[in-house]
Amino acid sequence: MITSPEILLIILFAGLIIGLAIGFPVPFVMLGISLIVGVLGVGHGFFYMMILRVFETMENYILAAIILFVYMGIMLERSGAAERLFSSTHILLGGLRGGLALTVIAVCTIMAAATGIMGAPVIIMGLFALPEMLKKGYDKALSCGSICAGGTLGILIPPSIMLVVYGPMAGVSVGRLFMAAIIPGLILSALYVVYIIVRCFLNPELGPALPLEQRQLPLRKKLLMIVTSMLPTLFLILAVLGTIFFGIAAPTEAAAVGAFASILLALFYRKLNWKTLKDSVYQTLRVSSMIMLIVAAAFVFTGTFMLVGGGDLVKGFLLGLPIGRWGILAMMMTAFFIFGLFMEWVGIVPILVPIFTPIIAELGFDPLWAAMLFCVTMQTSFLTPPMAPALFYIKGVAPKGVDFGRHIVAGTIPFIALQVVGVALLAVFPQLALWLPRLMIK
């Protein structure tokens, strides 16, 4: 057996990087390299530890919320709520310069608070909003950037599935994470809105206002559109976040309430039928199984890392650096950013969070605030190549004439800069994350 933790850690992370670079699925790379390093460092007794870690994941009650939130998001997507929201908000904001881009951000923000997933808003807006924006003469880069950035809000604004996974890894209440993420998520949304308004004010050709005749509707019809599109979705949001905030239900129970409310919403929009129910269940099974498999594999990977002495090694290395606690925190945030270039959050969170959580405690930082810093930092992973899932989602549904480099990648760069601004604001003003959780009814 190899007893040197340094050698074992080199094998562990080198194997992870090589496996991912070759193109093997993330969970199998994690399990495979963990098995190799575990046997080299511990011996055959490692098999027992691996089985225990997998069952530990399966028995984690809070992770059941993942399945329910995924189902809620998929059912909401199939109910047509996003298209209705876009149509009504489009009428309200279309008269402003950049009004369609503002509509995209508004709809994505509402959908984020109702779904907790990232891919669906990007694809839906790419299918419905992008052709409309291009038809109205909007700048292609601004259009693509708005959709990609707005769509990523779903992974931060609760009920975020990422926060459901983060909580057990860091030993932090998922309900408190939900409340802590609301204001940072809304700040990012506001930064996007301000950027679009300023750019279109300085250069109206980037996002021309809609002509009056295209947005002129009777007041009664406008009110009806708002009531039928916004109120049901707001009801769904309140059903989830309201029950958590007022201490009525834990996140898992709130997820069940949200899943049931999404079925009622589909019924209200007359989209509830056997095919919708069946397809939603099948898609939920596929998505949640993928997430749970990666989480279980990451549990094993992190357990292996700790077992061979990696936790103590990293902790000793970081705490021994002469850069102060803020410098160490910056290094940890940089690690989240770098991992995000090559891996999605579902692999990053189970690997890095258990490693960094004891160090955060040692440095004396609030774990809830640090969690928000890390999560907002991970927002950039959806827009930064080579991984950048949001960019590839919109590329897959974009009309002809939209170039991946000149329009999609270039259009997201300003929004990545705005995400960095969001991280800086959160670092300077911790109360942005800590105020709401302190108001929660326990």
N, C-alpha and C positions, 0 to 999 in steps of 0.2 A: 504493500500500500504506500501511496505518496502522502507524506505528512506535512509537507510545506504548503501552507495556505496560499502563498503567492503563486506557486506553480499551478495549483488546482484552480485558482481564480482565472489565471491566464487561459487555461484549457477551457474553462466554463464560458468565458465571454468570447474567446476566439472561435469556439465551436458555434456559439449563438450567431455571431456575425457571419461566419462562413456559410452556415446553414441557410440563413435568411437571404444572403447574397445569391446562393445557388437557386433559390426559389422554392424551397420546401415550405410547407404550411407552418405557421408560427407555433401552434401547440405541439406539433410533432418534433420540431427542432428543440423546443424547451425540454420536453420529456426525454428526448434521446440524449442530449448533452448532459442533462441532470443525472440520468442513469449512469452514463460513463464516469462522470466526475464523482458521483456518490459511491460507486463501487471502488474506484481508485482510492478515495479518501477514507471510506468507512468500512467497506467490505460488503458482503452479501446481506448484512442486516439492513442495508439501505432500502431493499425492496419493501420491507415492512413499513419503513418511514414513508415511502412514496405512496403506498396504499392508504395510510392514515391521513396524509395530506389531501388526497383526492376525496376521501369520505368526509373530511372536515369541510371541504367546499360544498359537498352535496347536502350536508346537514346544516349549513348556515341559513338561518331563517330569513334574514334580511335580503339575501340574494334572490329569493323567490319573487321579490318585487320587480326584478329584471324582466321576467316572463310577462308579468301583468302590464308593465309600462310599455313593453314592446307591442303587446297586443293592443293596448290603448292607442298607440301611435299609428299602427297599421289600420285599425278600424276607423280612426279619424281621417286618415288619408283616403280611404275608400268611401267615406261618407260624402266627399266632395266639399268639405268645409273650407279648404284652402282656396279653391276656385271661387267660391262664393265670397270669401273675405277679400280676395283680390279684386273682384268685380265691383264690390261696394266701395272699398277704399280707393280704388282707381277713380271713381266718380268724384269722391271727396277731395282728393289731392291732385287730380290730373291737371287742374288749372295752374299749379305752381310750376316753376322751372325745376326740372328734375323730378316732377311729380310721380312718374311711374317708378323711378328708382326709389323714391321715398315710400311708395306703396309697397314695394318689394321688402324693404327693411321692416315696415310696420307689420306686414303679414307674417314675415319670418319670425318676428319677435313674439307675436301672438301664438303662432304655431309651435314655437319653441317651448312656451309655457304650457302647451297642451299635449305635446308628444314626447319630449325628452330624447329625441333622436335627431341625427344630423342629416342623413342621406335623403330622406323624404322631402323636406322643404327645398333642397337644392334641385332635385329632379323635377318636382312639381313646378317650381318657378321657372326652371329651364324650359319646361314644356309649354307653359301657359304665358308667362310674363316676357321671356326673352324674345319670342317672335313678335309680340306686340310692341315691345320697346324698339326693336330694329325697324319695324314697320313705321313707327312714328318718328324715325330719324335720330334715335338716341345713339350716342357714341358706343361702339361695341365693347371697348375695354371697360368703360364705366358700367355698362349693363352687366357684363359678366362678373366684374368685381363685386358689384352690389349683391348679386344673387349668391355668389360663393360665400362672401362674408356674412350676409344675413342668415344663410342656411346653417352656418357653423354655430350660431347662437343656441341651437337646440341641444348642444352637448354641455352647455354651461347653465343656462336658465333652467331651474327645476320645472318638472320632475326629470332631471338629467340622469340617464342610466350610468354615466361615468361617476357621478357622485354616489350612486348606490354601491358601486364596486369600491370606490375610494374609502367610504366610511369604515367597513370592517377591516380593511388593510391598515388604517391608521388608528383604529380604536376611537373614532369620532362618531358622534350621533349623526345618522343620515338626515334626520329631520333638521338638525342645526345646520348641516351643510346646505340643505335646500334653502333655508332662510338666508344664510350667508351669501349665497350665489345670486340672489335676486337683484340686488343693487349693482354689483359688478357687471352682471349681464345687461341690465338696462343702461348702464354707463357706456358699454361698448356700442349698444344700439344707438344711443344718443350721439356718440362720436361719429358713427357712420352717417347719421342724418345731417349733422353739421357739415361734415366734409362734402356731401352731395350738394347741399344748399349753397355752400360757398363756391364750389367749382362751377355749378350751373349759373350762379349769379355773375361770376366773372366771365364765363363763356357760355352764353345761352344756347349755342349750337350743340353743346354736349347733351342737353336734355331739354328740348323745347316743350313749352306748356301746350296742353291740348287746346284746340280751338273751342270756343264757347259752345258751338252747336253740337260738338261731340260729347259734352258733359252736361248738357242742359236737360234736366229731368224735373218733373213736378216734385215739389217738396214732399208730398205724401209718398211718392214712390221711393225717394231717397231714404226717408225714415223707415219704410218697410224693408228696404234692402239692409239697412244697418241693423234693425231689430232681428231679422231672420238670419243674418250672417254672423254678427258679433255676439249677441246675447247668448246663444246656445254654446258657443265656444268658451265664452267667459264663465258660463255655468260649469263647464267641464274643468276649467282651471281652478275655480273655487272649490269644486268637489274634491280635488286632490290637495292643493296647497292650504286651503282653508281648514280642512280637517286636521292637518298636521300642525298648523300655526296655533290653533285654538286648543290643541291637546286632545282632540276627540279621537284621533287614530294615529297609530304608528305608520311609517312609510309603507310597509307591506300591506296593511289594511287599507291605507289611502289609495294604493295602487289598484286594489280590488274594486274600490269605489269608482276610481277613474275608468277602469276597464268596463264596468257596468254602465257608467254614464256615457261612454263612447258608443255603446250599443244603442242606448236611447237616442243619442244624437243621430246615428245612422237611420234609426227608425223615424225620427223627426224629419229628416231630409228625404225620406222614402227610398233609401238605398239599402235597406236591410232585407236580405233574402238569403236563401240557402247557399248560393254561390259565394256571396260576400262573406258569410260566416265560415264556410269551409276554407276558402282561400286565405282568410285572415288567420285561421288556426294553423294552416300549413306553413304560411310565411313566418308566423311567430315561432313555430317549432324550429324552422331552419335558422332564423336569426339568433334566437335565444340559445339554441344548442351550440352555435358557433361561439357565442360570448362565454357561455359557461365552460366549454371545453378549454378555451384560452385561459380563463381565470383559474381553472383547476391545474392546468399545466404550469401557469405562472406561480401558483402556490407551491408546487413541487420545486420549481426552479429557485424560488426565494428560500425555501426550506433547505435546499442543497447549499445555497450560498451561505446561509447562516451556519449550517452544520460544519462546513469546512473552515469556519473562522473568518468569513468575509465581512460579516457585520462589524466585528471588533477591529479588523484591519482598516476598513473604510472610516470608521468612527475615529480611530487613533490618527489616521492620516489627515482627515479634515480638521479635527480639533487641534492638531499640532501645527497647522499652517499659521504663519505670522500675518494674517490678513484680517483678523478680527471676525466677529460673528456675522457682520453684514457681508463681508467678503465670502465667508463660507456659504451663507444663504444664496448669494449671487452665483456661486459655483454649482449649487444644487439646482437652481433654476436653469442654469446653462445646460446641465445634464438632461433635464426634461426637454429643453428645446432641441438638443442634438439628437436624443432618442426619437423625438417627433419627426425628424427628417427621414427616418427609415422605418418607423413602426407606428401603428395606430395606438390610441390611448388604452385600448383593452389589453395590450401587451405591456405598455409603459407603467401603468398604475400598479399592477401587482408586483412588478420587479423593483421599481425605485421607491415606492412609498414605504414598504416595510423596512427598507435600508435606511432611509432618511428620517423616519419618524423619531427614533431614539435620539438622533443628533439634534433635531429641532427642540426636543425636550431639554437636552443638555445645554443648548444655547439660550434657553429661556424665552423662546418665541411662543406666541399663542398658536397652538396647532390648528385652530380653525382658520385663522388669518393666513398662516403658511399654506394651508390647503388651498385657499382661494388664489394665492399667488401662483402655486404650481398649476392649478387648473386653468387659470387665464393664460399662463405661459403655454400650456398644451393646446390652447385654441389655435396657436400659430401652426401646429402640425397639420391642420386640415388645409392650409393654404401654401405651405412651403414644400416644393419638390425636393427629392424625387417621390416621396410618398403622396402627399397632397390629395387625399381622396376627393375633396370637394371639386378640385379642378378636373379630375377625370370623370366625375359624375356629370358635370355640365358639358364636358366635351362629348360625352356619349349622347346627349339629347339636343345639342346646339344645332341650329340650322346651318346650311352650307354658307360658306363665306366667313365663318368665325374661325380665326386661326388660333391654335393652342398657345403659341408663344407670344404673338403680337397683341392678342386681345385678352385671352384668359389669364395667362401668367402675368402679363404687364398690368392688367386691370386689378389684380389682387395685391400688388405691391403696396399701394397706398394704404390699403386696409390692414396689411400686416403691420405697417408703421403705426396705425391707430391702435392695434392690439398691444403694441409695446407701450404706447402712451397709457392705455388702460392699466397695464401692469404697474407702471410708474405711479399712477394716481393711487392705486391700491396699496402700494408700498409706502407712500408718503402719508396716506390717510387710512389707517387700519379700521377706523370706525365705519367705513363704507361696507366692510364685510361683517363687522361685529355688532352693529346697532340692532338689526332685526332679530338675530338669535337671542339677544338679551330681553326682547319683548315677548318671546314665546311663552305661552301658557303651558306649564309642565303638567 
